[in-house]
């Protein structure tokens, strides 16, 4: 084709438009946010495309959506299995045992499928952070984790014919937790189980000491106003050993923290802890890292090293599931 340059002009980005520049900064194309245009690399098909944005590379195609003049969201569209290439090595070390990596691949696949459409209003299915699963794109891929994805292609867990949401975490501290003790719903396949495989591993035991002043600052960040801290007490322990309810006592009243709220407020690794008050400090002695529901990643690695298959690992941590 031959174009008459007099009929073309460069259009600036505004609250409705998105402009794509080349690596040298020259404008390539401008499109409106309500009709997003997906861009692939110039070689190969979209399924095989690897495109670079800034310093990051991604498989598939990319577009950008501008919700306001200041808010630009870059969206990566790609096949599920290629998405998992960029997730598994960010959620589990690629040097770990292949059976643990396969278990992680199946869990990540199921979690992605169960969360498709979660961010539909923003124009995408899942985000690239821990709010969904950590996704690092093409640059994070590793041979071992890609193989783990390929060797379990399409495999998911089901419970009585329904897709399982396979929650997972870093280390259970010796016992996993039932879902209703972390969130609201009691899920039949997410039951607390004894987990000796997670013991004597990183994060299986920890301790943190905070001063009353540090705790008051943490409470303020969460808009919890009880005045000067006077006391804290644990009121309920779940059947799996985690703190189910605790009360903060201050000069202006009390405040109740339920389930894993205390983990967020005090910046703890888990809500599996005991605590000791000594003058103007509180020491938390805890176990595990994460919410404790579903598969313990360090436990999975220990099981794999001991000769368990990826299927056995998943069926240990998720009660009554089928893999299909």
N, C-alpha and C positions, 0 to 999 in steps of 0.2 A: 504494500500500500504506500501511496505517497500523500502526505498531508500538507495542506496549505497552512503554514505557520501563522499567517495573518488571521486565521479563524480560531486560533487557540490562545489561551492566556493562563497564567498561574493564578489559582484561587487560594487565598489564605484560609487556614483553619479558623473556625469560629465555634460558637456553642452548638452548632448542628453538624459541622463538617469535621472530618478527620483527614489529615494530609500525610501521605507516606513519602518519605524521602529515601534516596539511595544512601549507600554507605558514605558517599562523598558529600552528602547533604543536599543534593539536587532533588527537587520535588519530582515524584513519579506520577502520583495520581491523588485526587481528592474525591472522597465519597461521603455521603450523609450517613449518620449513625443509625437511622431507621431502616437502612438497606445495606447492612454490613457486607463488605467485599472481602472474601478470603483470599489470601496471597500464599502461593507455593513457591518453592525454589524453581529456577528456570530449567532445571534438568530433571527428568524422570516424571513419574505420575504423582498426583497428590499423596497417595498412600506411601510412596517412597521418598517424598520430599523431606529435606532437612533445611530449615530456614533460620537465619540468624537475625536476632533483634538485639541491638547493642552488642554486649559480649556473650549473650546466651543463645544457644541453638535449640531448636525444637523440631521434632518430627511433625509431619502432616502440614496443615495450613494454619495461618494466623489472620486475625482481623483485630480491629479496635473499635470500641463503642464509647462514645462520649455522652455521658449522662448530663454533664454540665460543662461549662467552659474549663473548669479546673479538674474535672474527674474523667480520666481516660483509662478504660479497662482493656487490656490486651487479652484476647481469647484465643486459645490453641485448640483446634479441632483435629482429632486423630483417632484411629481405631483403638478400641479398649486395650488390646494386647500390647500395642506400642506405647500406650499411656503407662501400662504397668512396668515397661522397661525403665521408665523414669521415676517410678515410685519405689519399687522393691529395694534398690540400693540406697535410697534415702531413708527407708524405714528399718533396714537391717544391714549390718556390715556385709559387703559382698564376699569377704573372705571366710564367712561362716560355712558350716557344713551344708552341703547341697540339699539334704532333706529338710533342714530348717528353712532354707531359702525357698524351697517348694511350698512348704506350709505357709510361709509369709506371702507368696505369690497368690495362693488360693484365697487366703484371708483378704488380701488387698483387692482381689478381683471381686469377691462377694461384697465387700464394703463399698466399692465403687458402684456396682450395679444397684445396690440397695439405696444409694444416695443420688441416683440420676434424677435431675430436675430439682434438686434442693435449692439451687440458686437460679431457678428459671426466670424469675423477674429481672435478674441482672443479665440474662442472656447466656448463661452457661450452666453446666451441671454440677461440677465440683470445683472447689478452689485448690490452690497449689500449696496450702499451708496445713498445719495440724488441725485446722477446723474441719478439713476433710481428711486428706492424706498428703504427706509432703511429696511434692513432685518437682524433680530437678531437671526435666527435659533431657535432651540428647546428651548433653555434656556429663550427666551423672551416670550414664549407662555403663555396665560392666559385663564382661563375658559370662561370669558365673550366674549373675542374676537374670540376664537375658535368657540363658539356658533354662533356668528354673521356671521362668514364665512360659517358654516354649514347650517344656516337657509336661506342663500341667494345663495346656491351652484349653480354655473353655470350662475347666472344672470349677465347680462351686459346691458349697454345702447347703443342704436343705433339711428342714424339719417338718415332717408330715406334709411333704409336697410344697412347702413354702420356702422361699429364699431366706437363708440365715443372714442376719447382720453380724458379721464376725468381728466384734470389738477385740482389740488387742492392746497390750501395754508392754512396758519395758521389763519389769520384774514384779512378781506377785508378793515377794517376801515370805513365801512358804505356804500361802493359801490364796486362791483366787476369790473374788467376791461375786455375789449374786446381783443381778442387774438392778433390782428394786432398791438395793441399799446404796446405789450410786445415783440412779435416775428415778423415774417414776414407776415404770412398768416392770412386772415380774415376767421375764422371758424364760420359757422352759428350757432352752438350750444353754442359757447363760447362768448356770448354777455354780456356786462356790465349790471348789474341790481342793483337796490337799495337794500341795505342789512341792514335794521335796526337791525337785529338779531345779528350782530357783534359788535354793539355799546356797550360801557360800559363793555367790556370784556378785558382780558389781551391783550396787544399790540394794542388795538384800537386807542390809542393816545400815542405819544412819542415825545421826543425832544432831540436833540443832538447839542452840541456846539463844534466846531472845530476851532483851531487857524489857521491862514494862514500857519504857519510852518507845522502843522499836515496835512493840505490839500496838501501842496507842496510835502511832503513825500509820501502821497497816490498817487499823480499823478506820481511821480518818479517810484513807484512800478509797475505802468501800462505803463511805458515808454512814458508818456505824458510830453513833454518838452515845457513849455511856459515861462520859466524863472521865475522870482519872481512874485508871484500872486498879481494881482492888483484889479481884480473884477470878479464877477460871476453874470450871469443873466439868468433868466428863459425866454425862447423864445416862447415855445408852451406848452399849457395844453391840454390834451386829453378831449374828451367829457365826460369822467368819472372822471375828476379831477386830473389825475396824470401828472407828468412832462413828456412831450413828447420830448422836446429838450431844452438844456441849453448850454450856451457858457461860457468857462473859458477864462479870459483875463489876459495875463501876459506881462512881459517886453519884451519877445521874440516873441510874437504873440498870437494867439487865438487857442482854440481847442473846437470842438463841441461834446457834449455827447448826444446820442439819446436813447429814450425809457428808459429801466432800467439800462443803463450803469452807470448812476450816483449812483445807489444803490450799485453796486459792488465797484466802485472806492472809494466812501466815506464811505463804510461800514455801510450803512443805512438799516433799517428794510424793507423799501419799497421805491418806487419812487412816492409815494403819499404824497407830502410835499410842504410847502412853506418855504422860507428862508429869514433871516434878517442879513444884514451886519452891524457890529458895530465895528468900529476901525479895529483891527487886528483879529477879530473873525467872524465866520459865524454860526448862529443858525438855525438849521433845525427843524421845527415843523411839525411832520408828523402823518399819520394815517396808521394803518394796518401793517401786517407782511407777507412778501412774494410777489410773482408776481401779485397776485390779480385776476388771471384767474380761473374761475370755482368755485368749492365749497370752501367756507370758513369753516374751521373745527370748529372754535368757534361759528360761525353762525349756523352750523349744530347742535351743542350741545344745543344751545339756542332754536332752533326750536323743537328739540326732547323733551326737558324739557317742552315746551309749548303744547305738544301733537301731533305734526306732525309726520307722519309715515316716514320711510326711503325713500319710493317712492316719497312722497311729497317733501322731502328735496332735493332729486336729481333733480326732475323736476322743482324746484324753481331755482336752480343754473345753470342748463344746459337747454338751451332754445330748446323746440320742440323735446325733446328726447322721445324714447320709451324704456321701460324696459322689457327685454324678456330673 
